[in-house]
Amino acid sequence: MWNSRSGESTSDDSSRTSGIASGREPNGAAEGSEGVVYAAVIGKGMVIKGEIKSRESLHIDGEVEGNLELPGYRLTLSREGKLGANVIAREIELMGTAHGDLHGTSKITIRKGAHLVGDLRAPGILIEEGAYVKGKIEIINSAAEHAADTRVEPKVRRTGSG
């Protein structure tokens, strides 16, 4: 709840969001008084189908189908969460069930009890014992990938003889 007199949240509100706190965001958006950043939440009773593009971290307790783009931000799929989507995010932490390809620009963590059918692609990948993963795993070097994306192939002019 919000206390309009003091402009601060009460303990009811802070206890609800404290379980979804994540690390600092690049731009410091939605930063709390303790320097903790809170994520947008898709609740247990929610089912979303379509494309999600977000400029903040996302915590999924419900069900999402489609594509998720969170460039520079974190995606957390809780134990109760279900994901049927391809994902691009800075960090991805999986504790629930996911079907789709995951691309993390920093790291991907698959926790014990998680279930993933899809490909993983990130500079850092951690799969805990007890997690199920079926798909390709590609550890990328972010500096080398950036160089490959910006490299221009030289044009070679061939002349025929004959």
N, C-alpha and C positions, 0 to 999 in steps of 0.2 A: 504494500500500500504506500501511497505517497502522502507525506505530511506537508500540506500546503503552507503552514505557518513557517516551518524551518527550512523548507526546500530540500529536505533529505528523505530518503526512503526509510520506512520502518523495518523492524526485524522480520516481519512476514515476507516482505518483498526480497530482502537480502538472502533469506534462507532458501527461497524458491530458486534463485539464480545462482547461488554459490556452487551448486553441483555442476554447473556448466561453464565455469570459468576456464579460460584458456590463456595462452601466452600473449605477450604484447603484439599488437598489430602494427604494421609498418607506419600507418599514419596516426596511430593512437586513438582512433575513433571508438566511441562508446566506452571510454575508459572510466572505471569506477574510482571512488575516492581512495582505495587502497592500491591503485596502480594495476588492478586486475581488469582484463577486458572480458566482456560478456558476449556470448554468441546469440544469434537469432535461433529460435527453437521451433521445430516442427513437432508438435505434441503427439502423444500416444494414439489419440483418437483421430488424427489427421491422415488423409490419403491425398497425395498431390501427384498429378500426372501432367507432364509437360516439361518445359525448359526453365531452369532456374539459373539466373545470373545474379551474383551477389557481390557487394563490395564490403561485406563483413563475414565473419566466421559463422558457420552453421552447425547446429547440433540437431540430429534427427533421432527422435524417439518413435516416430510414426512410420509411414510408408511413402516412398518417393519413387516414381517411374519417369524416365525421360533422360535429360542431360543436365548436368550441374557444372557450372563454371564459377569458380571462386578464385580468380587469379590473385595470388598474394595473400590468401587467407586459408583458414583451417576448416576441414570438415570432420565432424565426429559422428559416427554411427553407433548409437548405444546398443546394448544387448537386446533390447526389445525392437530396435529399428530394423526396417527392411528397405533395401535399396535395389532397384532395377534400373540402373543408369550408368552411363559413362561419365567419369568425373575428371575434372582438371582443377587442382587446388595446390596451394603451397605445401600443406601438410594434410595427410589423411590418416585418421585413426579409426580402425574397424573393430567393433566388438559384436556386431550383429550379423545379419545375412545379407550378402550383396551378390548381384549378378551384373557384370559389366566391367569395362576396362577402367583402371585407375591410373591416372598420371599425376604424380606429385612432383612439384618443382624443387622441393627440399627433401621430404621423406614420407614414407608410408609405413604405418605400424599396423600389423594384424595381430590382435590380442587372442589369448587362449579362449576357445569356445566360439570364435568367429568362423564364418563360413563364406568363402569367396569362390565364385566361378567367373573367371575373367583374368585379363592380363594386367600385370603390374609394371610400371615404368617410373623410376625415380633415381636420384643420386644415392639415396639411402633407403634400404628396405629392411624392416625387422619383422620376422614372423615368429611368434611365440610358440613353444611346444603346446600342442593341443588345439592349434588352429588348423582349419581345413582350407587348402588353396588348390585350385585346379586351373592352370593357365600358364602362360609364359611369364617369366620374370626377367626384366631388363634393368640392370644397374647402369645408369647413364652418368657420364662425366659432364656436368652442366656447362663448363667452360668449353670443352671440345664440341658439344652439341651446338652451342651458340656460334662458334667459329664455322662449323659446317653449314649452319643456316645462312650465314652472311657471306660465305665464300662464293666468288663468282668464277665459273669455269671459263678458262681462256678459250677464245674462239680460234680454231685452227682452220686455215684456208688451205684446202688441198687442190692441187692442180693435177689434172690427168695427163699422163704421157702416152701418146700413142695415137 
